[in-house]
Amino acid sequence: MAFERACAAADVPTDTAVAVKVGSLEVAVARDGETFYALEDLCSHAAVALSEGEVSDCRIECWLHGSEFDLRTGEPSGLPATEPVATFPVEVRGDDVYVDVSTTLNGVRPSG
């Protein structure tokens, strides 16, 4: 695995997401409680940034049409999205969040 520093943990307040660039890919780093997740920052339905959506109950909601995605699996749980988004391994090392975009946790190929 090729983990790269994505951001400081403090940059991601609880129950939010932030957009970061890891390698050449735009990634949403989300924090649900004290757990961090990483997924491609692109809704599979409307190609808008998921990082601008709300995070709660291990889901992120797309701000445009309300589709929700499971932070662990990338699977949509609410229409209009029907396709999952790529999810990536995350490690917290000290005060920093690291993401590995060279592999996905759910087998979904990133669009970037």
C-alpha positions in Angstrom: 0.0 0.0 0.0 1.1 3.5 -0.7 -0.3 5.8 1.9 0.1 9.5 1.4 -0.6 12.3 3.9 -4.0 13.7 3.1 -4.5 16.3 5.8 -4.3 17.0 9.5 -6.9 15.2 11.6 -7.8 18.6 13.1 -8.7 19.8 9.6 -11.7 17.4 9.6 -14.2 18.4 12.4 -16.5 15.6 13.7 -19.4 14.8 11.3 -18.0 16.7 8.4 -15.9 16.0 5.2 -13.2 18.0 3.5 -11.8 17.9 0.0 -8.2 17.0 -0.4 -6.0 16.0 -3.3 -4.1 12.7 -2.9 -1.8 12.1 -5.9 -3.9 13.1 -8.9 -7.3 12.2 -7.3 -9.8 14.4 -5.5 -10.7 12.7 -2.3 -13.3 13.4 0.4 -11.9 12.7 3.9 -14.9 12.3 6.2 -15.1 12.0 9.9 -18.0 10.3 11.6 -17.4 10.5 15.3 -13.8 9.6 15.8 -13.5 7.4 12.7 -12.1 8.7 9.4 -13.1 7.5 5.9 -11.9 8.4 2.4 -13.9 8.2 -0.8 -13.7 9.7 -4.2 -15.0 13.2 -4.0 -17.5 12.8 -6.8 -21.1 11.8 -6.6 -21.8 8.9 -9.0 -25.1 10.4 -10.0 -24.4 14.1 -10.7 -20.6 14.5 -10.7 -20.5 17.0 -7.8 -18.3 17.1 -4.8 -19.4 14.8 -2.0 -17.2 16.7 0.4 -19.8 19.5 0.5 -22.5 17.2 1.8 -23.5 16.4 5.4 -22.0 13.5 7.3 -24.0 11.4 9.9 -24.6 7.8 10.8 -21.7 6.6 8.7 -23.2 8.2 5.6 -22.5 11.2 3.4 -25.3 13.0 1.6 -24.8 14.6 -1.8 -25.8 18.2 -1.4 -27.3 18.5 -4.9 -30.0 15.8 -5.1 -29.8 14.1 -1.7 -28.3 10.7 -2.6 -26.6 9.1 0.4 -23.5 6.9 0.4 -22.2 4.6 3.0 -18.8 5.8 4.2 -17.5 2.3 4.7 -18.6 0.7 1.4 -19.4 3.6 -1.0 -22.8 2.0 -1.7 -25.7 4.4 -2.4 -28.5 4.1 0.1 -30.8 6.7 -1.4 -31.9 7.6 -4.9 -31.2 9.1 -7.4 -27.7 7.5 -7.2 -27.6 3.8 -8.1 -23.8 3.3 -8.5 -21.3 3.2 -5.7 -18.3 5.5 -5.3 -14.7 4.4 -4.7 -13.6 4.1 -1.0 -9.9 4.0 0.1 -7.9 2.7 3.0 -7.3 5.3 5.8 -4.7 5.4 8.6 -4.4 8.0 11.3 -0.8 8.5 12.3 -0.3 10.9 15.1 -2.1 14.0 14.2 -2.4 13.3 10.4 -4.7 11.3 8.2 -3.1 9.2 5.4 -5.0 7.7 2.5 -3.9 5.1 -0.1 -5.5 5.8 -3.5 -3.6 3.1 -5.2 -6.2 0.6 -4.1 -9.9 0.7 -3.3 -11.6 -1.1 -0.5 -14.7 -1.8 -2.5 -13.3 -2.6 -5.9 -14.9 0.5 -7.6 -12.5 2.1 -10.0 -12.1 5.9 -9.4 -13.0 8.1 -12.3 -9.8 10.2 -12.0 
